[in-house]
Amino acid sequence: MLHICFDDSAYGGMRHAMKLKLIKEENVVSFNDDLSVGNISNCREYEYRKAVIHNIYSDYGTDIDDGEIKKSFDNFYEILSKENDFIIWYAHNPRDYCNLYYIVSLLKDKNIKVVECIEKTFEDRTLFYKWVNEVCIEDLPILLKKGKILSEEKKFMYTKKWKELVSQNGLLRAEKYEGIETVEEDYYDDLILKRIPTKNIPMIRVVGELIGMDKPCLRDWFVVWRIKQLVTMGCVEIEKRCDRYMLNDIRKVI
């Protein structure tokens, strides 16, 4: 059995839960890509995904070694080819949906169980998860028990949806009323600009406010990437205070 999650934080949580014997110790792999962003015409080839993956790794504050990243990228697909039984963990956000559709399209002839990380109810409150890494490790076995085997109908539906997204040849996919849809690359730009005043403000504050919203579900690396595009377009200016991009000041240009 191979567990698949979509970021290193979720991976670390699952490994820790297994070490503590909260869930059965099995193989776990992380797919460190975000297929809601960028070119998805050939996700198997690293060069097609390189720009997005660089942005993801840059946000971790780690040095980017293309050789090591590509090796990890290729290893993921090699591991998939050796397994027949899978558990895919996902939450309700564009990244996880797109990654789920893609992975299912690759594994449609295999046995797939999906674990939906959506909410936790305690006392009189309900906590909604945006990302799998928000789930505390004590709750992983509870969610795992609620996991469902994907029917052939669901596999077909997810594969069909993935093919539709690929055929639309867009650079950004977002959650709308109809589900995950292809949108223009600047889809979130107005939302980002509304959070930036005309006087200097720490960029990390802007990023924090945006990723803290319930909807849409945005990652910090994505917000920083769009801010860089807005700088290029002359919509905002950065006052450099340090080498870490997110720790500089930002202001909107009138």
C-alpha positions in Angstrom: 0.0 0.0 0.0 1.3 3.4 -0.9 0.0 6.7 0.6 0.2 9.8 -1.6 0.0 13.3 -0.3 0.7 16.6 -1.9 3.3 18.4 0.2 6.2 17.7 2.6 4.3 18.9 5.6 1.5 16.4 5.2 4.1 13.7 4.4 5.9 14.5 7.6 2.7 14.3 9.6 1.8 10.9 8.2 5.3 9.5 8.8 5.1 10.7 12.4 1.6 9.2 12.9 3.0 5.9 11.6 6.0 6.1 13.9 3.6 6.5 16.8 1.5 3.6 15.5 -1.6 5.8 15.2 -1.9 4.4 11.7 -0.4 1.3 10.1 3.2 1.8 9.0 3.2 1.7 5.2 4.9 3.5 2.3 4.3 7.2 1.9 5.3 9.5 -0.9 4.8 13.3 -1.5 4.0 14.7 -4.9 5.5 18.2 -4.5 3.9 19.9 -7.4 0.8 22.2 -7.8 -1.0 21.3 -11.0 -3.6 24.1 -10.4 -0.8 26.4 -11.7 1.3 26.4 -14.9 1.5 24.3 -18.0 -0.1 20.8 -17.6 0.3 19.6 -21.2 3.0 17.1 -20.1 3.2 16.8 -16.3 5.5 13.8 -16.5 8.4 15.9 -18.0 10.2 18.1 -15.4 11.0 20.9 -17.9 7.2 21.5 -18.4 6.7 21.9 -14.6 10.1 23.5 -13.7 8.9 27.1 -13.4 6.2 26.2 -10.9 8.3 23.8 -8.9 11.1 26.4 -8.6 8.5 28.8 -7.1 7.4 26.2 -4.6 10.9 25.3 -3.5 12.0 29.0 -3.4 9.3 29.6 -0.8 10.8 26.9 1.4 13.9 29.1 1.6 16.0 26.2 0.3 18.6 26.2 -2.4 17.3 25.0 -5.8 19.2 22.1 -7.2 17.6 21.1 -10.5 19.4 17.8 -10.5 18.1 16.8 -7.0 14.6 18.1 -7.7 14.4 16.2 -11.0 15.7 13.1 -9.4 12.9 13.3 -6.7 10.4 14.1 -9.5 11.5 11.0 -11.5 11.6 8.8 -8.4 7.9 9.6 -7.7 6.8 8.1 -11.0 9.1 5.1 -10.6 7.5 4.4 -7.2 4.0 4.6 -8.7 4.9 2.0 -11.3 5.9 -0.5 -8.6 2.7 -0.4 -6.6 -0.9 -1.6 -7.2 -2.7 -0.3 -4.1 -2.9 3.4 -3.3 -4.4 5.8 -0.7 -4.6 9.4 -1.8 -5.1 12.1 0.8 -6.7 15.4 -0.3 -8.5 18.5 1.0 -10.8 20.9 -0.7 -8.5 23.3 -2.6 -7.6 23.7 -6.3 -4.1 22.1 -5.9 -5.4 19.0 -4.3 -8.3 18.6 -6.7 -6.0 19.0 -9.8 -3.4 16.7 -8.3 -6.0 14.1 -7.5 -7.5 14.2 -11.0 -4.0 13.8 -12.5 -2.9 11.0 -10.2 -6.1 9.0 -10.7 -5.7 9.4 -14.5 -2.3 7.7 -14.1 -3.6 4.9 -11.8 -7.1 4.3 -13.2 -6.3 0.6 -13.6 -5.1 0.2 -10.0 -6.8 0.0 -6.6 -7.4 3.5 -5.2 -8.8 4.6 -1.9 -9.2 8.3 -1.3 -9.2 10.1 2.1 -11.1 13.4 2.1 -9.8 15.8 4.7 -12.7 18.3 5.0 -13.7 18.9 8.7 -13.5 18.0 12.3 -16.4 18.5 14.7 -15.9 18.9 18.4 -18.3 20.0 21.0 -20.5 22.6 19.3 -17.9 23.7 16.7 -16.8 22.5 13.3 -13.3 23.1 12.0 -12.9 23.0 8.2 -9.5 22.0 6.7 -8.1 23.8 3.7 -5.0 21.6 3.4 -4.2 18.1 4.6 -1.2 19.4 6.6 -3.7 21.2 8.9 -4.9 17.9 10.2 -3.4 17.0 13.6 -1.8 13.5 13.5 -4.3 12.2 16.1 -7.1 12.7 13.6 -5.4 11.0 10.7 -6.7 7.5 11.8 -10.2 8.8 12.1 -10.1 10.3 8.6 -8.5 7.1 7.2 -11.3 5.0 8.5 -13.7 7.2 6.6 -11.8 6.8 3.3 -13.6 5.4 0.3 -12.6 3.1 -2.5 -12.8 4.9 -5.8 -15.4 3.2 -8.0 -14.7 2.7 -11.8 -17.3 5.5 -12.4 -15.4 7.9 -10.2 -12.1 7.0 -11.8 -13.6 7.7 -15.2 -15.1 11.0 -14.0 -11.8 12.2 -12.5 -9.8 11.1 -15.6 -12.3 12.9 -17.9 -12.1 16.1 -15.8 -8.3 16.0 -16.0 -8.4 15.6 -19.8 -10.7 18.5 -20.0 -8.4 20.8 -18.0 -5.4 19.7 -20.1 -7.3 20.4 -23.4 -8.1 23.9 -22.2 -4.4 24.7 -22.2 -4.6 27.3 -19.5 -2.0 28.5 -16.9 -4.3 28.6 -13.9 -7.1 26.6 -12.5 -9.4 27.8 -9.7 -12.4 26.6 -7.7 -15.6 28.1 -8.9 -19.3 27.2 -8.5 -19.0 24.5 -11.2 -16.0 23.0 -9.6 -12.4 23.4 -10.7 -12.2 25.5 -13.9 -9.5 27.0 -16.1 -9.2 30.8 -15.5 -7.0 33.6 -16.7 -3.5 33.8 -15.1 -4.4 37.1 -13.4 -7.6 35.7 -11.9 -6.5 36.6 -8.3 -4.7 39.8 -9.0 -7.5 42.2 -8.1 -7.9 40.3 -4.8 -4.2 40.7 -4.1 -4.2 44.4 -5.0 -7.1 45.1 -2.6 -4.9 44.0 0.3 -2.0 46.3 -0.7 -2.2 50.0 0.4 -0.6 52.9 -1.3 1.8 53.3 1.6 4.5 50.9 2.6 3.5 47.8 4.4 5.4 44.6 5.2 4.8 42.1 2.4 4.6 39.2 4.8 1.5 40.9 6.3 -0.2 41.0 2.9 0.7 37.4 2.2 -0.5 36.3 5.6 -3.9 38.0 5.2 -4.4 36.3 1.8 -3.4 32.8 2.8 -5.5 33.1 5.9 -8.7 33.6 4.0 -11.2 30.7 4.0 -11.8 31.2 0.3 -10.0 31.2 -2.0 -7.3 28.7 -0.8 -4.0 30.3 -1.8 -0.5 29.2 -0.9 2.2 31.8 0.1 4.5 30.9 -2.8 1.7 31.6 -5.2 0.9 35.0 -3.7 4.6 36.0 -3.8 4.8 34.8 -7.5 1.8 36.9 -8.4 3.2 39.9 -6.5 6.4 39.6 -8.6 4.2 39.7 -11.7 2.4 42.8 -10.5 5.8 44.5 -9.9 6.7 43.7 -13.5 3.4 45.2 -14.6 4.1 48.4 -12.6 1.1 47.9 -10.3 3.1 47.6 -7.1 6.6 48.6 -5.9 8.9 46.8 -3.5 11.2 48.6 -1.0 14.0 46.2 -0.4 15.0 45.6 3.3 16.6 42.2 3.2 17.4 39.3 0.8 14.3 37.3 1.7 11.8 38.6 -0.8 8.7 38.2 1.4 10.3 40.3 4.2 10.5 43.5 2.2 8.0 46.3 2.2 5.3 46.7 -0.6 3.0 49.4 -1.7 0.4 49.9 -4.5 1.2 52.3 -7.3 -1.7 54.7 -7.9 
